[in-house]
Every structure is written in C-alpha cells, then in structure tokens.
Amino acid sequence: MAPELDIEKTEQKMRELLDARMQSVRALVTSRQSVTDLRAQLVEAEADDTKKYSAALSDGWTETELRKLGIAPADQKPRARRTSTRGRQSPSADADSASADPAQG
C-alpha cells in the first residue's frame, strides 16, 4: 500500500524550508546594509580628515612637521608594514624559474 500524502503536512514542511532560506537572505541583506552604512561613514570621516589636515596647515604647521609627528597628508593612506615571514627567493632563483618556463622562452 502506498503511503498516504497529507497536503497540510506537506505545505507546513515547505513553509519551514522556505522560512530557513528566507532567514539566510535576511541576514545577508542586514550585513550588506551594514557594509554600505560603514562605507558612507568612512567617506564622511575621510572628508572631515582632509578638512582638519588643511586646517592644521592653515594654522602654520608644515607637511614636514606633521610627517615628523607621524601624520601623513590627508590624501595619502598610511603604509601598512609587511609582516610576512616567508623567505624571499634570490633573484637568480627567479631567473631560473623563468628560464624553465617554455612559454617564456
């Protein structure tokens, strides 16, 4: 005998599956909106930083003095220090690997 199908139970299972899928999209949309909001805040903060850097120059500070204090011009991003612990290849090792590549030769 074939199992009996219950339309109400089937619909309930479908709703549960759809609810779980909708919840993941809700979380994604919330996350994306947060990223958008933070980017807008960053644009505002960078504009404010540019104005304040200009104000410091107008107040008599020079770019050299500000650099000595660790403050780069507003349009420049601070350089990140490399923290890589990988060993560097010697230039001859690079040349060897390039000559071994038939597409290069």
Backbone torsions as a table, in degrees:
resi	resn	phi	psi	omega
1	MET	NA	134.3	-179.0
2	ALA	-73.7	145.0	179.5
3	PRO	-65.4	145.8	-179.6
4	GLU	-83.9	132.0	179.6
5	LEU	-97.1	136.3	179.5
6	ASP	-112.6	115.2	-176.6
7	ILE	-61.2	-37.4	-179.3
8	GLU	-66.9	-41.5	177.9
9	LYS	-66.8	-38.4	178.6
10	THR	-64.9	-44.1	178.4
11	GLU	-62.7	-39.4	179.1
12	GLN	-62.9	-43.1	178.7
13	LYS	-64.5	-39.3	177.6
14	MET	-61.9	-44.0	179.2
15	ARG	-60.6	-42.2	180.0
16	GLU	-62.7	-42.4	178.9
17	LEU	-65.6	-43.0	178.9
18	LEU	-66.6	-38.2	178.8
19	ASP	-61.3	-41.6	179.7
20	ALA	-65.0	-41.6	179.0
21	ARG	-67.0	-40.3	179.1
22	MET	-65.2	-36.9	-179.5
23	GLN	-62.5	-39.4	179.5
24	SER	-66.7	-35.7	178.0
25	VAL	-72.3	-36.5	175.4
26	ARG	-58.9	-45.6	179.7
27	ALA	-63.1	-40.2	178.6
28	LEU	-64.3	-44.6	179.7
29	VAL	-63.1	-41.9	177.9
30	THR	-60.4	-43.8	179.5
31	SER	-64.3	-44.8	-179.8
32	ARG	-63.5	-38.4	179.0
33	GLN	-66.0	-37.6	177.3
34	SER	-61.5	-43.1	178.3
35	VAL	-62.6	-43.5	179.2
36	THR	-61.2	-45.0	179.4
37	ASP	-62.5	-42.9	-179.2
38	LEU	-67.0	-36.5	176.5
39	ARG	-63.2	-40.5	178.3
40	ALA	-64.1	-40.0	177.7
41	GLN	-64.6	-38.0	178.9
42	LEU	-64.0	-43.0	178.2
43	VAL	-59.2	-44.7	178.6
44	GLU	-63.5	-43.0	-178.8
45	ALA	-65.3	-39.5	178.7
46	GLU	-66.5	-38.6	177.3
47	ALA	-64.1	-42.2	178.5
48	ASP	-64.2	-40.0	179.0
49	ASP	-62.6	-42.6	178.5
50	THR	-60.8	-43.3	179.2
51	LYS	-63.2	-42.8	-177.4
52	LYS	-71.0	-33.1	175.7
53	TYR	-65.3	-43.7	177.4
54	SER	-62.1	-39.1	178.5
55	ALA	-63.7	-39.5	178.2
56	ALA	-63.5	-40.4	176.9
57	LEU	-64.9	-40.0	178.6
58	SER	-65.7	-28.8	179.4
59	ASP	-81.7	3.7	173.7
60	GLY	110.0	-7.5	177.2
61	TRP	-73.7	145.6	175.5
62	THR	-101.3	161.4	177.4
63	GLU	-60.5	-37.7	179.4
64	THR	-62.6	-44.4	179.3
65	GLU	-63.5	-43.4	-179.9
66	LEU	-65.3	-37.7	176.9
67	ARG	-62.5	-40.2	178.5
68	LYS	-62.2	-27.1	177.2
69	LEU	-85.6	-0.8	179.1
70	GLY	88.6	17.2	-177.7
71	ILE	-111.3	109.8	179.0
72	ALA	-79.1	159.7	175.1
73	PRO	-54.6	150.6	-173.0
74	ALA	-60.2	-30.4	-177.6
75	ASP	-83.7	-2.9	178.7
76	GLN	-106.4	138.2	176.6
77	LYS	-86.7	142.9	177.5
78	PRO	-64.0	142.5	179.9
79	ARG	-76.7	135.2	176.5
80	ALA	-86.1	138.8	178.1
81	ARG	-79.4	140.2	178.7
82	ARG	-77.0	134.0	-179.9
83	THR	-118.3	17.2	-177.8
84	SER	-66.3	138.5	177.7
85	THR	-107.3	4.5	178.8
86	ARG	-67.7	141.3	176.7
87	GLY	-72.5	148.4	179.6
88	ARG	-89.6	144.1	174.3
89	GLN	-80.8	147.8	176.4
90	SER	-74.8	156.2	179.2
91	PRO	-57.6	-32.8	179.8
92	SER	-68.8	-32.2	176.8
93	ALA	-66.9	-37.1	176.0
94	ASP	-64.5	-42.3	-179.6
95	ALA	-65.3	-40.5	178.7
96	ASP	-61.2	-44.0	-178.3
97	SER	-68.8	-33.0	179.4
98	ALA	-70.2	-39.9	-179.1
99	SER	-73.1	-22.2	179.0
100	ALA	-77.8	-14.3	-178.5
101	ASP	-85.6	112.8	-177.6
102	PRO	-64.8	-25.0	179.8
103	ALA	-70.1	-24.7	-178.9
104	GLN	-83.1	-26.0	-168.9
105	GLY	-93.2	NA	NA
